[in-house]
Amino acid sequence: MGIVEIALTGSLVLLGISVLLIVVFGVKNVASGKHEWSKIAIIFLPFALFGVTFGVTGNMTESALITFLVMIVLMVVLIFMGGLRSSFKF
């Protein structure tokens, strides 16, 4: 095993540990009431959107592209709505 494989394995192990800790502490904070479910559910929106588009198209590349474009459009619309809200004090 060369140095490249050792470095890659080490970085993947550290990445896995960090993701595991994020999940553990996230569940702990939700259980203690420090976070709201609605804010956490927003994180799963792209995954759900990808699942729906993959179910409709059956093609991984098209589903990824549609998900990407929909998320970009959604981001632009929400930024615009936030600007309107702050400009007109809704």
C-alpha positions as CSV (number, residue, x, y, z in Angstrom):
1,M,0.0,0.0,0.0
2,G,1.5,3.3,-1.1
3,I,1.4,6.7,0.5
4,V,-1.4,7.8,-1.7
5,E,-3.7,5.0,-0.6
6,I,-2.8,5.6,3.0
7,A,-3.6,9.3,2.7
8,L,-6.8,8.7,0.9
9,T,-7.9,6.1,3.4
10,G,-7.1,8.4,6.3
11,S,-9.0,11.3,4.8
12,L,-12.0,9.2,4.2
13,V,-11.9,7.8,7.7
14,L,-11.7,11.3,9.1
15,L,-14.6,12.4,6.9
16,G,-16.7,9.5,8.0
17,I,-16.0,10.2,11.6
18,S,-17.0,13.8,11.2
19,V,-20.2,13.0,9.4
20,L,-21.1,10.5,12.1
21,L,-20.5,13.1,14.8
22,I,-22.5,15.7,13.0
23,V,-25.4,13.2,12.9
24,V,-25.1,12.2,16.5
25,F,-24.9,15.8,17.8
26,G,-27.7,16.8,15.5
27,V,-30.0,14.2,16.8
28,K,-29.0,15.2,20.4
29,N,-29.8,18.8,19.7
30,V,-33.2,18.0,18.1
31,A,-34.0,15.7,21.0
32,S,-33.2,18.4,23.5
33,G,-35.3,20.9,21.6
34,K,-32.5,23.2,20.5
35,H,-33.4,22.9,16.8
36,E,-36.7,22.9,14.9
37,W,-37.8,20.1,12.7
38,S,-38.9,22.5,9.9
39,K,-35.4,23.9,9.5
40,I,-33.9,20.4,9.4
41,A,-36.5,19.1,6.9
42,I,-35.4,21.8,4.4
43,I,-32.0,20.0,4.2
44,F,-33.8,16.9,2.7
45,L,-35.6,18.9,0.0
46,P,-32.9,18.3,-2.7
47,F,-32.8,14.5,-1.9
48,A,-36.6,14.3,-2.2
49,L,-36.6,16.3,-5.4
50,F,-33.9,14.1,-6.9
51,G,-35.9,11.0,-5.9
52,V,-39.0,12.3,-7.6
53,T,-37.2,13.3,-10.8
54,F,-35.4,10.0,-10.9
55,G,-38.7,8.2,-10.5
56,V,-40.2,10.2,-13.4
57,T,-37.2,10.2,-15.8
58,G,-35.4,7.0,-14.8
59,N,-32.1,8.6,-15.9
60,M,-29.5,9.7,-13.3
61,T,-28.0,12.5,-15.3
62,E,-31.3,14.1,-16.3
63,S,-32.5,13.8,-12.7
64,A,-29.4,15.5,-11.4
65,L,-29.6,18.3,-13.9
66,I,-33.3,18.9,-13.2
67,T,-32.7,18.9,-9.5
68,F,-29.8,21.4,-9.9
69,L,-31.9,23.7,-12.1
70,V,-34.9,23.6,-9.8
71,M,-32.8,24.3,-6.8
72,I,-31.1,27.3,-8.5
73,V,-34.5,28.7,-9.6
74,L,-35.9,28.2,-6.1
75,M,-32.8,30.0,-4.6
76,V,-33.3,33.0,-6.9
77,V,-37.0,33.2,-6.2
78,L,-36.4,33.0,-2.4
79,I,-33.7,35.7,-2.6
80,F,-36.0,37.9,-4.6
81,M,-38.8,37.3,-2.1
82,G,-36.5,38.1,0.8
83,G,-35.4,41.3,-0.9
84,L,-39.1,42.3,-1.4
85,R,-39.9,41.5,2.2
86,S,-37.1,43.6,3.6
87,S,-37.7,46.5,1.1
88,F,-41.4,46.8,1.8
89,K,-41.4,45.6,5.4
90,F,-44.0,42.9,4.9
